[in-house]
Amino acid sequence: MKWSAQDLADRCEAIGFPIPRNVIANMESGRRAVLPLVEVMVLAKALYTHPIHLIYPVGYVEEVQQLPLTYPVDSAKAMRWFADLDQTFAAGPANHSMLHHHLAHGEALAEALAATTGEARQREVADQAAEDSERAQALRAQADFAERAAHAKYELRRVRREIYAEGGFLPDLPTTLADVDPDEGYERDTV
C-alpha cells in the first residue's frame, strides 16, 4: 500500500486503538516478535484485510510456522488448519462444531426471512389482484414461499436444538420467526 509506519499508526489511531509508529517499525523489522491478537485485529482493519491474512499470508510467503517452534509448512495448509476449512473438527467436540452450527443458523435464518417476506408479499398481491388469473398466480407463488418458509424454519429449529444441546447460546430471532422456538422445554439464556 506504500504507507509509512506513521501512516499505519495514524490509521490505527483513527480506528480507536492507537499503535505507535515505533511499535509498527519494530514489528516490521522483527525486533518485536510477539503480537497480541488485538493488535493483529486492529492492523488487519487498518490494512483493509482479514486478520488471518496477516497470520498466514498465503500468496506472499511460501511457508510459515503453523505453531511457534515448529518446522515451516505451506502457508495455505497452515491457513486451512487455522480456519478449519477442511472441517476436520466439524464432527468433533462441541466447541469445534459450534462455528459450523452458527454458520448454518445464519443461512437458515436468511432463507426463512426471505421466504416469509416473499409469502407476505404474494399474499398482498393476491389480496389486491383485480383479475382472477392474477390472484391465482399470486396464491401459487404464496404457496411456494410458504413451503420454502416451512422447510427453512424446520432447518432453523434443528440447528437451534443442536446449538442448545451442545451448551451454546441461541441467537436472537426476529419476531416474524417467533414460532421457530415453540415451548419445548428450553429457554433462551438471558444475560
N, C-alpha and C positions, 0 to 999 in steps of 0.2 A: 504494500500500500504506500510505500515510500514515506512513511511517517517517521518523525524523530521520536526518541524516547519521551520528550516533552509533549509532543502531540498526543501520544498514547496516554500519558499521565493526565493531560487535560481532559481527554475523553472519559477516562475512568472517574475523574472528579465530577464530570457532568452527569454521570450515571448515579453518583451518590456514594461511591466507595473509592476515595482517593488512594491511588498507589503512586508514591513519589517517583520522580524521574530516575533518581539514583537506584531505587529498588528495581525498576524496569531494566535499567542498564546492567545491573548485577545479574538479573535473570538471563538476559541475552548473552552475556559473556560466560555464563556458567559458574560465576562466583557464588551465586545463590542457587543451590541445587534443589532445595525443598520448597515447594509452593503449596500453601494451604488451598484447599478446594474452593473456598470462597473467592480467592484471587483468580483461580483458573476460570471460575464462572464470570467474574467481572471482566477479565481480559477477553474472554470469548464474546461477551456482549459488546465490549468496546471495539472489537475487531470484526464485528458482524459475522460471526461464525458460531458453531456449536462447541461446547466445552470438550466433547470427545475428540474433535479435530485438533485440539491443542495437546491432548494427552497422547493420542495416536495419530500423527499427521500422515495419513495414507496419501500417497502420491507425492509427498515431499521428502520423506525419509523411507528408505527401503526396509530397515529393520529397527526395532525398538525393544527395550526391555519390557516384557509384559508385566513383570513384577520386579521390584527392586532386587538387586543382587542375583539376577538370573541371566542366562545367556540370551542374547538378542534373538527375536523371532520376527517373521514377516509382519510388517506394521498392519496390514489388512487382517491377518489372522488374529493379532492382538486386539484389534478393534472389534472384530466379530465376537471374540470371547467376552470382552468388557460389556458389550451391548446385548449379549445373549441372542445375537442374530440367528444363530443356528438352533435356537430354542433347546439347548442342551438341558436346561433345567426346567423346561415347561411342565414336564410330568413329575418333577421332583417335589421337594418340600414346599409348603405353602408360601414361605417367604420368597421363593423363586417364581412361583406361578402367579403371584398377586399382580405383577405388572401385566401379564397376559390377560388376566381376568378384567382388569380395569380398562385395558385397550378394547377388549371385546364389549365391555359395558358401554364405552363411548360409541362404538359402531352401532350397537343395538339401539341405544338411545337416539342417535341421529336418525336411524331408519324409522323408529317408532314415531318420532316427531314429524318427520316428512310425511309418513303415511297418514297420521291423524290429521295433519294440516290439509293434505290432499282430499281426505274423506270429507272434512268440513267444507272445503271449497266446493266440491262437487255437489254436496247436499244443498248448498246455497244456490248453485247454478240450477239444480233441479227445481228448487222452490220458485225460482224467478223465470223459469223457462216459459216461453209463450206458446211453444208448439209441443205436441206430444212426442214427436221424434227426438226433439232436443232434450226433453225431460227424460226420456228412456235412455238416451245415450249418457246423460249425466248420472242417472241412477246406476247404470252398469259400471261406470268409472268409479262411482262412490263405493259400490260393492267390491271392486278390485282393490281400492285403497283400504277398505275395511279388512279385507283378507290379509293384505300386507301388514296392516297395523296389528292384527291379532297374532300373526307369526312373529313380528318384531317384539311385541310385548311378552310373548312366551319366551323368546330368547333372552330378553332383558331380565325377566323373572328368574330364569335358570341361572344366569350369570350372577345375579344378586344373591341367590341362595348359596352358590359356591363361595362367593366373597364372604358372606356371613358365616358359613360353615368353617371357613379357614381363619376366622377371627379378624377379618378386615373390616374397615368402616364402609358403610354403604353411602355412596354419593347421593346428594340430594336429587330429587326428581321434580320436574315442573308439575304444577297442579293438574295439567291436562293428562298426566300419566299417573295420577294418584291410585288408579285401580291396579297398577302393576304390583304393589305391595299389599295384598289383602292380609287380613289379620290371620297370620299363620303361626303365631307363637313367637315371632321375633320382632323386636322393636329396634328402631334405629337408635344407636348410642348418640346422645347429645352431650356436647361439651359446653 
